[in-house]
C-alpha cells in the first residue's frame, strides 16, 4: 500500500490535511537527500543543517495531523516557517538537489500555512 493510499484510509482527515501530510512526507524525504548531498562542503553546512531540521519538523507535523493532535495547527506554523527558511537557503545554491528541494519546500510551506 502506498503512502497516499495509507493516508486516504485515515477517515478524520480532510482533503487539505491529506495533501499537507503528503507534502510534509515529501519534504522530509527530499531534505534528507539534500542534506546528504551537502555533506562535506563547508559552503553547504547551513543548508544541510536547515534541511535536517525541516526533515524532522515535517515528519513530526505529518504524524500530529494523522493522530488529530490538538497541537497540529501550532506546529503547522512552525513547519511552514522552517520550510520557507530552508527553501530560501536552498535557492541560494546552484546545486540541482538544492533547487529541487526548494521547490518541494515551497509546496509544503503553502499547505502547512493553510493548516495553521
Beta strands, then each sheet from edge to edge (+ up, - down):
end
